Amino acid sequence: MKKIISYLKLQIYAKKATPNPPIGSILGQKGINIISFCNKFNDRTKDFSDILVSVFITIYDDKSFDFIIKTTPTSILLKKELNINKGSSNCKNKIIGSISKSKIEEISKIKFNDMLNDDINIISKSIIGTAKSMGIEII
């Protein structure tokens, strides 16, 4: 039985994994076949749009690996929706934009399979919390 020696979490654009830094550097330190990872990742994300996804990599003692691709982080989905580069540095006093509850529900549906909860209302509340922490008003 293979023994797990490490876990990694990376954010990589779909279809764009290359052996160049930072991916190559990070995986190379762990002894992973970088070309193999890039080919498998790009193949599994070939039907995705060009968006940032989270990748959870499990590395085994025989230098083999498995990975799970998750959806785009909530903060990036919110920034993309509002066409902004970053959240507010002072979310309580500086509102940088607003988003409708219907857009929150759309993002909740995107995030549904990645969340530990199967109640869309609870997922929406989590996304609202992220939005508020970024200085985004819910309308």
Secondary structure, DSSP 8 states (H G I E B T S, - for coil): ---EEEEEEEEEETT---SSTTHHHHHHHTT--HHHHHHHHHHHTTTS-S-EEEEEEEEETTS-EEEEEE---HHHHHHHHHT-SS--SSTTT---EEE-HHHHHHHHHHHGGGSS---HHHHHHHHHHHHHHTTEEE-
